[in-house]
Amino acid sequence: MSVGTVISVARAQHLALAAVGVFWGSFAALVPDIKSGIGASDAAFGLALMMAAAGGILAMALAPRIMCLLGRWGLPVAGSLLAAAMLAPLWPRGVVGFGCAMAVIGASVSLLDIGANMRLSVLEDRHRLHLMNLSHAMFSLAFAATAFAVSLARKAGYGPTEVLPWSAAVGLLLAILMYEDRNWRDADPAPDGVDGRTPWGPILLVAAVLMASFISENATETWSALHIERTLGGPPGEGGFGPAAFGLMMGIGRLLGQVAAERLGEVRLVFWSAVAGIAGALVLALAPTPSIGVMGVGLLGLGVAVVVPSANSILGRLVRPDQRGLAISRAWMVGFSAFFIGPSIMGVVAEAAGLRVAFAMLAIVMATILPCVLALRQRGG
């Protein structure tokens, strides 16, 4: 299998996840400015982030139907909606307005993200290729590059008003390029007479894995910049190096995971990655200096890197082809809610006990992945 084949087979999906990375990279690096701009406490800011979960869950529930209806234009339409939503953090003047903006963001991000993952699962089965890790690496590398660029922009004195329109323009360009082949077709329908019930067993196990990974991922993306600048004493602007290191190590981990998945199998890969994530969370919690904090963020990024894409592949193998889209969307409905709940919980814990305790809590969250992965192995994953 050549890298060129893997890239060309899932070109549209790679670009879709890169667009998601552009948004989250911009947002993560701008969190200190956005939070200050709306005058929110840690807890209020975290709770406002939870509104994204409401929009995201609704979009995921509807994603299989919407993507089927739009066909080959599903990803470009979803990508264009996300490009528009990249400007949403500029709308509000307070916490309530910010919460409403996050609901719009959650819906647009989730539609594009889950749409790309559903189609990746179809393509993996159709072409007998491992595609998830490379495609998710595009998210991580775009996230890292964007977070680094925005950090430099902040150090130069630019804020959300100047930065986010540029992010939206990049997102729109990527959306235009997300068109799929004219011969695109979804998974074949279920054979006559088969059991039509939803396979909740593997769905819920994978959802638990996704939940732990998403809590750790977005909590680190959202709060690491603030932790580095406020708790560890880093100067303004350098906090963004935390999200940048996180995204960079996730990208490297996923590129390596593309090879490791073929040699180790997804189950063992996820297990040992979770162990690395536990170690990274503890380093970040105990870091005495900003540089050690950035190292902890990077190790945590390496740990969570392959968990989500590999869990998607495991679920795709455990259900019938006609069930993949529904199974992945339902697993993500449960698991992805944690992508937004995680930062909110972090905000509450940070206000009560500090960000060191909040990041130590992520080590416990990552540890819950281990028994779930062992249960998936028993099911044949």
WOMO-V730959 format. One record per residue. PHI is phi in whole degrees, -180 to 180 (* if undefined). D_LAST is the distance of its C-alpha to the last C-alpha in whole Angstrom. Layout:
# WOMO-V730959
<<PHI;D_LAST> <PHI;D_LAST>>
This chain:
# WOMO-V730959
<<*;22> <-91;25> <-63;25> <-60;27> <-65;25> <-62;22> <-69;25> <-72;27> <-62;24> <-119;23> <-54;27> <-64;27> <-70;24> <-60;25> <-67;28> <-63;27> <-72;25> <-64;28> <-63;30> <-62;28> <-65;28> <-62;32> <-64;32> <-66;31> <-64;32> <-64;36> <-64;35> <-61;34> <-71;37> <-94;39> <-52;38> <-57;41> <-73;43> <-64;42> <-61;42> <-65;45> <-66;47> <-99;46> <64;47> <-100;44> <-74;43> <-56;40> <-67;39> <-65;40> <-64;39> <-63;35> <-68;36> <-64;37> <-63;34> <-64;32> <-62;34> <-64;31> <-64;28> <-63;31> <-65;31> <-67;27> <-66;26> <-62;29> <-64;28> <-69;24> <-63;25> <-93;27> <-57;25> <-57;24> <-71;27> <-65;29> <-67;27> <-66;27> <-66;31> <-83;32> <59;30> <-67;30> <-97;32> <-60;30> <-70;29> <-60;32> <-66;33> <-63;31> <-65;32> <-66;35> <-62;35> <-66;33> <-58;36> <-67;39> <-70;37> <-61;37> <-89;41> <-59;40> <-63;40> <-85;44> <-72;45> <-75;45> <-117;48> <-160;46> <-66;43> <-63;43> <-62;43> <-65;41> <-61;38> <-64;39> <-62;39> <-67;35> <-64;34> <-65;35> <-62;33> <-59;30> <-66;30> <-71;31> <-62;28> <-67;26> <-62;27> <-70;26> <-64;23> <-70;21> <-61;23> <-65;22> <-69;18> <-61;18> <-75;20> <-62;18> <-63;15> <-63;17> <-69;18> <-60;15> <-70;15> <-69;18> <-103;19> <54;16> <-127;16> <-87;15> <-119;17> <-61;16> <-65;17> <-66;20> <-66;21> <-70;20> <-64;22> <-63;25> <-61;25> <-65;25> <-68;28> <-66;30> <-60;30> <-64;31> <-63;34> <-69;35> <-61;35> <-66;37> <-63;39> <-68;40> <-61;40> <-64;43> <-64;44> <-65;45> <-64;47> <-84;49> <102;50> <-90;48> <-125;46> <-55;44> <-62;46> <-86;47> <-83;43> <-63;41> <-60;43> <-67;42> <-62;38> <-63;39> <-65;40> <-64;38> <-61;35> <-67;37> <-61;38> <-63;34> <-62;34> <-61;36> <-91;34> <-87;31> <-59;32> <-105;30> <-58;31> <-60;33> <-91;31> <-58;28> <-143;26> <-79;23> <-63;20> <-65;22> <-67;23> <-66;21> <-63;23> <-64;26> <85;25> <-83;21> <-67;20> <-92;21> <-71;20> <-70;17> <-79;14> <-69;15> <-56;12> <-65;9> <-60;12> <-71;14> <-65;11> <-67;10> <-60;14> <-65;15> <-64;13> <-60;15> <-60;18> <-63;18> <-68;18> <-67;21> <-57;23> <-67;23> <-67;23> <-76;26> <-63;28> <-71;28> <-59;29> <-80;32> <-108;33> <-67;33> <-62;36> <-67;38> <-62;37> <-67;38> <-80;42> <-91;43> <-76;41> <-96;41> <82;45> <-70;43> <-70;46> <-56;45> <100;43> <-75;41> <-59;39> <-64;37> <-68;36> <-65;34> <-57;32> <-64;33> <-64;31> <-61;28> <-65;27> <-63;28> <-70;26> <-64;23> <-63;24> <-63;24> <-61;21> <-74;19> <-65;21> <-66;20> <-64;17> <-59;17> <-84;18> <-63;16> <-62;13> <-73;14> <-93;15> <-98;13> <90;9> <-65;8> <-64;7> <-65;10> <-63;12> <-67;12> <-58;13> <-75;16> <-66;16> <-63;17> <-61;19> <-64;21> <-64;21> <-60;23> <-63;25> <-64;26> <-63;27> <-69;29> <-62;31> <-64;32> <-67;33> <-99;35> <-57;37> <-88;40> <-137;41> <-58;40> <-65;39> <-66;36> <-61;35> <-63;34> <-63;32> <-64;30> <-61;29> <-63;28> <-66;26> <-64;24> <-62;24> <-63;22> <-69;20> <-87;19> <-51;19> <-97;15> <-62;14> <-66;14> <-62;14> <-69;10> <-64;9> <-60;11> <-64;9> <-60;5> <-64;7> <-60;9> <-79;7> <-87;6> <-124;10> <-68;13> <-54;15> <-71;18> <-95;16> <-62;14> <-59;18> <-66;18> <-63;15> <-67;15> <-64;18> <-72;18> <-63;15> <-73;18> <-58;21> <-77;20> <-72;18> <-74;21> <-58;24> <-69;23> <-60;24> <-105;28> <-68;28> <-54;27> <-61;30> <-67;32> <-62;31> <-59;32> <-63;35> <-65;36> <-65;35> <-62;37> <-69;40> <-83;40> <-133;39> <101;39> <-73;36> <-62;35> <-64;34> <-62;32> <-74;30> <-63;30> <-63;28> <-65;26> <-63;25> <-67;24> <-61;22> <-63;20> <-66;19> <-69;18> <-67;14> <-60;14> <-66;13> <-66;11> <-65;9> <-64;9> <-68;9> <-66;5> <-64;5> <-65;7> <-82;6> <102;4> <-69;0>>
